[in-house]
């Protein structure tokens, strides 16, 4: 895996980015970083708290700095982005600059919403209700489509199968 590119996983909230990144890293025998957890470790605050206290623009500044640090200072070969990270041009530029392979986990909105609801939508400041969350989902798809690799996610998609699919796509 050392000569293949780093893999950056993007997609909407609830698409399975962290879960798939963990399985992929295990399969590849490498380290992974969840960018939201990385931000929490650096700042002592969860992303939702930063957004609630300082607003989304300030959070995005912190997120860009964290992504840069994760790319430059960690040996992680797999990085799970937060749902909005890929929508920021500076983040996409950093990912390109570091020769990472971007993978979009394309999950249907209903699947994402079910997972958001299960994991406590209140903990997600940008997913307070279904209607505004669906608008955000539609708005972000144009950015997710810019990823190098597109993986269709369904409710029946097994994590191990998705990780295997990504490994096969990376080999091509």
Beta strands, then each sheet from edge to edge (+ up, - down):
strand 1: 7-10
strand 2: 32-34
strand 3: 78-80
strand 4: 101-107
strand 5: 149-153
sheet 1: 2+ 3+ 1+ 4+ 5+
end
